[in-house]
Amino acid sequence: MGCTNRHSNGTSLSFTARQLSRVRIHVKRVIGVLTQKYSILESTLSINMIMCDEATNVSVIDKIVVVCSSLCNFCDSVVPIFN
């Protein structure tokens, strides 16, 4: 049995449990890579880091996660490439 999601243009995506499982595994790997490379993501956060900035309506930790994720995009892929 698969899961079907609708796009705004009316097309549908159908995923099997196996496909979703593969994606979930890769997401877990990426989160692991992020937390290993950037220890700030594992540390206890002060309340000031999770409070939204009034000017931008974005918290400091959100900005940190975006920067860490962007830097991680320059790293080697966690998805094995089969030739």
C-alpha positions in Angstrom: 0.0 0.0 0.0 1.4 3.4 -0.9 0.9 7.0 0.2 -0.4 9.6 -2.3 0.2 13.3 -2.0 -1.3 15.9 -4.3 0.7 18.8 -5.7 -0.8 22.2 -6.2 -0.9 21.6 -9.9 -3.1 18.5 -9.5 -0.4 15.8 -10.1 0.0 13.1 -7.5 3.1 11.5 -6.0 2.8 7.9 -4.9 5.3 6.5 -2.4 5.7 2.9 -1.3 6.7 2.0 2.3 10.1 1.0 1.0 10.7 4.3 -0.8 9.6 6.3 2.4 11.9 4.1 4.5 14.9 4.9 2.2 14.2 8.6 2.4 13.9 8.4 6.2 17.2 6.6 6.5 19.0 9.3 4.4 17.4 12.1 6.5 18.6 10.4 9.7 22.1 10.1 8.1 22.2 13.8 7.2 21.0 14.8 10.7 23.8 12.6 12.1 26.4 14.3 9.9 25.1 17.7 11.0 25.3 17.0 14.7 28.7 15.4 14.4 30.2 18.3 12.4 28.6 21.1 14.3 28.5 20.5 18.0 26.4 23.6 18.6 23.5 21.6 17.4 24.0 19.1 20.2 24.5 21.5 23.0 21.9 22.9 25.4 20.4 26.1 24.1 19.8 29.3 26.0 16.3 30.7 25.9 17.6 33.7 23.9 18.6 31.4 21.0 15.1 30.1 20.5 13.3 33.5 20.9 12.3 35.1 17.6 14.0 38.3 16.5 11.3 41.0 16.3 12.7 42.5 13.1 13.1 39.3 11.1 10.7 37.0 13.0 13.5 34.3 12.8 15.2 32.8 15.8 19.0 32.5 16.2 18.9 28.7 16.2 17.0 28.7 13.0 19.7 30.9 11.4 22.4 28.5 12.8 20.6 25.4 11.4 20.4 27.1 8.0 24.1 27.9 8.0 25.1 24.5 9.2 22.8 22.8 6.6 24.2 25.0 3.8 27.8 24.2 4.8 26.9 20.5 4.9 25.7 20.7 1.3 29.4 21.2 0.3 30.3 17.9 2.0 30.4 14.5 0.4 27.0 12.8 -0.2 25.6 10.5 2.5 23.7 8.6 -0.2 25.8 5.8 -1.7 26.3 6.2 -5.5 26.1 3.0 -7.4 27.7 3.0 -10.9 
